């Protein structure tokens, strides 16, 4: 435990605080410098335009007697850095980053960046929660988003983040663009990952009382006027728009590759909210806006540097 906390303090000392959109974009799109031979070997996969295949298993969570997941949970809940010099993702290891804009187009009872007319820059990371990345495998799709409350790509701002997943244990899905990812996802059931699920669940339940629910209050708190009380939806969902062209790429990262499989045409994801039910097929969801992504990138910076912070749930 002491070792994991020491590592957390070390990371915090070299992490960035408020960031600009372009600063974080450069972390994703610019070549990263590896510090060790192992890191260079890992980085070469990206430089060769290959898709890494990181394996997620309980054996990856312990290093020199330290439970790395404990450090992951504490960092996510207590540190607000947007990126680190190096940061291994032990669960959502395989991903692709997307950059674009956030726009709330419909009237809402909410505040901040859930209010009608709100526009911002956004960087998201689409991922699988476990090892499986290819069509035909039971994939656990997720998306984390980092909102920059500005349209100035060079302005340093405090960001807000969301976390969404469709089914934590993974399930058969042909297209990432069809899944419904929420801030209180289904657990699902898959016999092969039961030991892993119990292990991860214990760690994160100790870190936060409602580990399976990630509120989006931070979005509603951004840009409040004096005296205004923040109001956020309880449930939040993102889903690929029907207008996106589907393709049968084997790996979800190729499916979402804008330059490779969408001829440079932006990908649209709908923003949906509900105060009644978080069930994915509920009739209570209301679409209030869209995220429009114009760039995509699989990179060392995306998988090994980017950080999505999320504070503990307020009692």
DAVEN-V56699 format. One record per backbone hydrogen bond with DSSP energy under -0.5 kcal/mol. NH is the residue of the N-H (numbers start at 1). CO is the residue of the C=O. If there is no record, write none. Layout:
NH|CO + NH|CO
This chain:
5|1 + 6|2 + 7|3 + 8|4 + 9|5 + 10|6 + 11|7 + 12|8 + 13|9 + 14|10 + 14|11 + 15|11 + 15|12 + 16|83 + 19|157 + 22|153 + 24|20 + 25|21 + 26|22 + 27|23 + 28|24 + 29|25 + 30|26 + 34|32 + 40|36 + 41|37 + 42|38 + 43|39 + 44|40 + 45|41 + 45|42 + 46|42 + 47|43 + 48|44 + 49|46 + 50|45 + 52|50 + 57|55 + 60|57 + 61|58 + 63|66 + 66|63 + 68|61 + 68|66 + 70|67 + 71|67 + 72|68 + 73|69 + 74|70 + 75|71 + 76|72 + 77|73 + 78|74 + 79|75 + 82|16 + 82|17 + 84|305 + 87|304 + 89|303 + 90|88 + 93|91 + 94|128 + 95|93 + 96|126 + 97|297 + 98|124 + 99|295 + 100|122 + 101|292 + 102|120 + 103|290 + 104|118 + 105|103 + 105|288 + 106|288 + 111|231 + 113|219 + 114|111 + 115|112 + 117|104 + 118|115 + 120|102 + 121|148 + 121|150 + 122|100 + 123|146 + 124|98 + 125|144 + 126|96 + 127|142 + 128|94 + 129|140 + 135|250 + 137|134 + 139|137 + 139|171 + 141|139 + 142|127 + 143|164 + 144|125 + 145|162 + 146|123 + 147|145 + 147|160 + 148|121 + 149|147 + 150|148 + 153|151 + 155|152 + 157|19 + 157|155 + 159|157 + 160|147 + 162|145 + 164|143 + 165|182 + 166|141 + 168|186 + 169|187 + 170|167 + 171|139 + 173|137 + 173|171 + 178|175 + 179|176 + 181|179 + 181|238 + 182|165 + 182|180 + 183|236 + 186|166 + 193|190 + 194|191 + 197|193 + 198|194 + 199|195 + 200|196 + 201|197 + 202|198 + 203|199 + 204|200 + 205|201 + 206|202 + 207|203 + 208|204 + 211|208 + 213|210 + 214|183 + 215|213 + 216|233 + 219|216 + 220|216 + 221|217 + 222|218 + 224|221 + 228|225 + 235|274 + 237|272 + 238|181 + 239|270 + 240|179 + 241|268 + 244|241 + 252|133 + 254|251 + 255|251 + 256|252 + 257|254 + 258|256 + 261|257 + 262|258 + 264|258 + 265|262 + 267|293 + 269|291 + 270|239 + 271|289 + 272|237 + 272|270 + 273|286 + 274|235 + 282|279 + 285|282 + 286|273 + 288|271 + 289|271 + 290|103 + 291|269 + 292|101 + 293|267 + 293|291 + 294|99 + 294|292 + 295|99 + 297|97 + 299|297 + 303|299 + 304|300 + 305|301 + 306|301 + 307|82 + 309|307 + 310|76 + 312|77
